[in-house]
């Protein structure tokens, strides 16, 4: 049975890394909303589109994008993954209560996933770290300018280990922006986990500080994949 997994954690907790490991090892589709939206707001079309210009300003400052815009993008892409018969894993999205559960006008992503994948097949993973660890990891973070994969904070070299592309820093990883992202995570994302528990969604808490392969092993066990 196909699954829908949502991985939450503070900036630098390893959400993307763990989603990629699930995708590579268990054939999940990793819908990296952040990377997709970053590409969208930095596309040539964004220079002419008023909506994309507005969303880019929010993205570059570390603030969350407009809920209706994000939900429209996510649901369209997710529907295609579901219709293709694949399990899906999200890294850090949905990011607000409204994105997750919707309101009177808009259907939230969790409601959408419940209708497609089924509520019993949805699991939320919370990676627990500290603010100190977030600042340390993000301040040393680079991503590949070609394939987008990250270089781990304690890894050396100035080329991507996967495609040898040049590494770059994201605007999101400036110390001032990291602090804003941590604030946004506490105020807007953490309440989703509490609400999900109240609404009887399956939530698993995993220590996100150990080496990525150890965290992956714990997630796989929690999902009963190994």
C-alpha positions in Angstrom: 0.0 0.0 0.0 1.4 3.4 -1.0 2.3 5.8 1.9 2.4 9.5 2.4 5.2 10.7 4.7 5.7 14.2 6.0 9.1 14.9 7.7 9.3 17.9 10.0 12.2 19.5 11.7 14.0 22.8 12.3 16.2 24.3 9.6 19.2 21.9 9.2 17.5 19.0 10.9 18.1 16.8 7.9 14.5 16.7 6.4 15.7 16.7 2.8 18.5 14.2 3.4 16.1 11.8 5.1 13.5 12.2 2.3 16.1 11.5 -0.3 17.2 8.3 1.6 13.6 7.1 1.6 13.3 7.9 -2.1 16.5 6.1 -3.0 16.1 3.0 -0.8 12.3 2.5 -0.9 11.2 4.1 -4.2 9.3 7.0 -2.6 8.9 10.2 -4.7 10.5 13.0 -2.7 8.4 16.1 -3.3 10.9 18.7 -2.1 8.5 21.7 -2.0 11.2 24.1 -0.9 13.5 23.2 -3.8 10.5 23.2 -6.3 9.3 26.6 -5.1 12.9 28.0 -5.1 13.3 27.0 -8.7 9.9 28.4 -9.5 10.5 31.9 -8.0 14.0 32.0 -9.6 12.8 31.0 -13.0 12.9 33.4 -16.0 9.1 33.6 -15.8 9.3 35.0 -12.3 10.9 38.2 -13.6 7.6 39.1 -15.4 5.0 37.4 -13.2 3.7 39.6 -10.4 2.6 36.7 -8.2 6.0 35.0 -8.5 7.8 38.2 -7.8 5.8 38.6 -4.6 6.5 35.0 -3.6 10.2 35.4 -4.3 10.4 38.4 -1.9 9.0 36.2 0.9 11.2 33.2 0.0 14.5 35.3 0.0 13.7 36.9 3.4 13.0 33.5 5.1 9.3 34.2 5.5 6.6 31.7 4.4 5.0 32.1 1.0 1.3 32.8 0.5 -0.8 29.8 1.6 -3.1 29.6 -1.3 -0.2 29.7 -3.8 1.7 26.9 -2.0 -1.3 24.7 -1.6 -2.2 25.0 -5.3 1.3 23.9 -6.3 1.5 21.1 -3.8 -1.9 19.5 -4.5 -1.4 19.5 -8.2 2.0 17.8 -8.0 0.9 15.4 -5.3 -2.2 14.3 -7.3 0.1 13.3 -10.2 2.3 11.2 -7.9 -0.7 9.5 -6.3 -2.2 8.7 -9.7 1.1 7.2 -10.8 0.9 4.7 -7.9 3.9 6.0 -6.0 4.4 6.7 -2.3 5.3 10.3 -1.5 7.5 12.0 1.1 7.5 15.7 1.9 10.4 17.5 3.6 9.1 20.3 5.8 5.7 20.8 4.1 2.9 21.8 4.7 4.3 24.5 6.9 1.3 26.2 8.5 -1.9 25.1 10.1 -3.9 26.3 7.1 -1.6 24.6 4.6 -2.0 21.4 6.6 -5.7 21.5 7.5 -7.2 24.2 5.3 -9.9 26.7 6.2 -13.5 27.4 5.0 -12.3 28.3 1.5 -9.3 26.0 0.9 -8.7 22.3 1.4 -5.5 21.6 3.3 -2.9 19.1 2.2 -3.6 16.6 5.0 -7.2 16.5 4.1 -6.2 16.0 0.5 -3.8 13.2 1.4 -6.5 11.5 3.5 -8.8 11.3 0.5 -6.1 10.0 -1.8 -3.6 7.9 0.1 -6.0 7.3 3.1 -5.5 8.6 6.7 -4.1 5.3 8.0 -1.3 5.5 5.4 -0.1 9.0 6.5 2.8 9.3 8.9 4.3 12.5 10.3 8.0 12.3 11.3 9.4 14.9 13.7 13.2 15.2 13.7 14.2 16.7 17.0 17.3 18.9 17.1 18.4 22.2 18.9 18.7 25.8 17.7 22.5 25.6 18.3 22.7 22.6 15.9 20.5 24.3 13.3 22.8 27.4 13.3 25.9 25.2 13.1 24.6 23.0 10.2 23.1 25.8 8.1 26.0 28.2 8.5 28.3 25.5 7.0 25.9 24.4 4.4 26.4 24.5 0.6 24.3 23.1 -2.2 25.2 22.1 -5.7 24.4 24.7 -8.3 23.7 21.9 -10.8 21.8 19.1 -9.1 20.8 20.9 -5.9 22.1 18.3 -3.5 23.5 19.5 -0.2 27.0 19.1 1.1 27.0 17.9 4.7 28.2 20.5 7.2 31.3 18.4 8.1 32.2 17.4 4.6 35.1 18.9 2.7 35.7 19.9 -0.9 34.2 22.6 -3.1 32.6 20.4 -5.7 29.4 18.3 -5.5 30.2 14.6 -4.6 27.4 13.5 -6.9 27.8 15.5 -10.1 31.0 17.5 -9.5 29.0 20.8 -9.9 30.1 24.0 -8.2 28.7 24.5 -4.7 26.9 27.6 -3.7 25.3 29.1 -0.5 21.6 29.6 -0.4 20.1 33.0 0.6 18.1 30.9 3.2 21.3 30.0 5.0 22.5 33.4 6.0 22.6 33.5 9.9 20.0 36.3 10.1 17.7 34.4 7.8 18.2 31.1 9.8 17.1 32.9 13.0 13.9 34.1 11.1 13.3 30.5 9.8 13.7 29.1 13.3 11.1 31.6 14.6 8.8 30.7 11.7 9.2 27.0 12.5 8.3 27.4 16.1 5.4 29.8 15.5 3.8 28.3 12.4 5.0 24.7 11.9 5.2 23.1 15.4 1.5 23.8 16.0 0.8 21.5 13.1 2.3 18.5 14.9 0.1 19.2 18.0 -3.0 19.5 15.9 -2.2 16.4 13.9 -2.0 14.4 17.2 -5.3 15.8 18.3 -6.8 14.8 14.9 -5.4 11.2 15.4 -2.8 11.3 12.6 0.2 9.0 13.2 3.2 11.1 14.5 6.6 9.6 15.3 9.4 11.6 17.0 13.0 10.8 16.0 16.3 12.2 17.3 17.7 14.2 14.3 21.2 14.9 15.7 23.0 11.5 15.0 24.7 10.8 11.7 22.1 10.7 8.8 22.4 6.9 8.3 21.5 6.3 11.9 18.5 8.7 11.7 17.4 6.9 8.5 17.6 3.5 10.3 15.3 4.9 13.0 12.8 6.3 10.5 12.7 3.0 8.6 12.0 1.2 11.8 9.3 3.6 12.7 7.6 3.2 9.3 8.1 -0.6 9.5 10.1 -0.6 6.3 12.9 -2.7 7.7 
